[in-house]
Amino acid sequence: MLGFLIALLSGALMSVQGVFNTQVTKSSSIWVTSAFVQFTALLVCLAAWMITDRSSFGALTKVEPRYMLLGGAMGAFITITVIRSMDMLGPARAVLFIVVCQVLVAYLIELFGLWGVEKQAFEWRKVIGIAVSVIGLIIFKFK
């Protein structure tokens, strides 16, 4: 239940953040906004680390495979693409496209056991769920 609530909070925060970042971009640029977003995220993470965790950053040198450390760089591109899509499509349509794509890619990652994720068996109900989401996207897209 807690995981469900955290996922709901994550979705809500992502939508609100996308709107905020898109508005900030109107007064600056996408690169300034993205840098500011990543910088403020760094400050929040460092503050939380100082208060709660205090484990060594040196542990990052033990991460294998090394390309797993690219998550932060992906975060910068996520920020940029969310800003652009919200600006071009509007918040609701952009988030709908983003979420449907997230579900599809996440299912493929599970299905093929990519990047260390435990491989899951193919299930028609999941494919049908994704198909229903795509149909909903198509319905939502057109007026």
Salt bridges, closest charged atoms under 4 A:
GLU110 OE1 - LYS126 NZ 3.89
GLU123 OE1 - ARG125 NE 2.82
GLU123 OE2 - LYS126 NZ 3.67
